Amino acid sequence: TPVIVWLRRDLRLSDQPAIVEAASKGPVIPVYVLDDETPKHRRMGGASRWWLHHSLASLDTALRDKGSRLILRRGKCEEVLADLAKETGAAEVHALHHYEPWWRNAEKAVGKVADLHLHHGNYLAPPGSVLNGSGNPYRIYTPFWRSLNERMPPHEPLECPERFAAPAAWQQSDRLEDWNLLPSKPDWAGGMREMWQPGEEGARQRLEDFVEEAARYEAQRNLPSIEGTSFLSPHLHFGEISPARIWHAVADAGGSVGTFLGELGWRDYAQNVLLILPDYGSRSAKEDFSFLQWRTGKGAEEDLRAWQRGMTGYPIVDAGMRQLWHTGWMHNRVRMIAASFLIKHLLIDWREGEQWFWDTLVDADYGSNAVNWQWSAGSGVDAQMFVRIMAPLSQSEKFDAAAYIREWVPELADLPDGEIHDPAPMVRPKGYPAKIVEHRDGRERALAAWQHVKASG
Ligand code: FAD
């Protein structure tokens, strides 16, 4: 009897335990279900949908090379999978665990209508399994990572079967083009096409390139002008490569790679937080944030728009926001600066930023995005204090962002290094805006808002 493999954010053939297990039992029917119908199922953002299109196309090609193919269906997961099981006579459904609250709900619903077998494989250790001395999950990253790291190395990656047995007949599949995942007009994806190759082969290539550089990661990772990080985040998000494979490749390369592995640990940590606080993406963990009077109304809306478009008058923030719009990715140091600027200098609710990133990042990940936004805001279970306010201009100098700014804010390209981080009004080119808020004014406004929280709490 055939076995269904229900694919979600695990679009790979290598080190994919659900596929390996299913293939050992019978003909495999791989299916991807696009669920835009279930309430509370967070609809994927625009950049993610672009990525998904290409990742599915790539997976289908890889499956066809092995005598199989990918079935595409739209609708509620439990209904689609129940129908498919009936049509094919499949006895079991195999899938990897996912931790977004809507995926956990879907797993429950599917479990009621099919014989669902869930496997681990998208994280270094199964989320929920790293516990403190009293048997409880960690809320703070550092002890979590210490404990997780003691359990490393992760499993050795599983190889993909050479060929898949095909079912007697292939069931109907939607045409990928009919899902309209790609932008129509205007086509904003040109910069993304240039930068990325979605799919397992693109992920493998990125890893290969990074392994050469891994020893320099620690020294380079905070410098946005240099390509000093792995660029693996969208591949990891869509599960085109497993973190275990990355862990082994990087650890085997030698050198001081602990900092990099610790970043993979942040990714695991985020899913663990979601298990404790499923609504982390939409709700501040610290209660006193309910007293924070975020700015709203016309002025705040205009400022939000200026931030989104990269027109704040702060070159480092603008460079980051334009890099994001153009490529679907932003350097981590700049994400921190841009997030802090929105939350503190503009005093705009972190959830507005979370939403914008959700829509524009190719690596938009419910857990990682929420953990990092709540860290920046100070509202999270592990977070810096709200009153720690990053100074964007000195960050820009400290991390040597001049070349990065020249690339992404071409209006400023002719300014010398001494001027580019904070162009004075006399040298500011026409068309580049004045600062939408002075650093000192923004800082004082944020501190006053925090005073109000303290007085109310
Ligand atoms: P590398 O530095 O090469 O790191 C390797 C991998 O470790 C990454 O691919 C990623 O999977 C993981 N990782 C690294 N840093 C973090 C981190 N701080 N938190 C969680 N995982 C991490 N990352 C996402 O994957 N999705 C998001 O939606 C996301 N939103 C963010 C929002 C804000 C406000 C901030 C400050 C950070 C966010 N990050 C997010 C984390 C981080 O910026 C990206 O993972 C990183 O920039 C991706 O580039 P890279 O693959 O070259 O990273």
Residues whose N, C-alpha, C, O or C-beta is under 5 A from the ligand:
A	BS01	FAD	T229 S230 F231 L232 S233 L236 E263 L264 W266 R267 M330 H331 N332 R335 M336 A339 D363 A364 D365 S368 N369 N372 W373
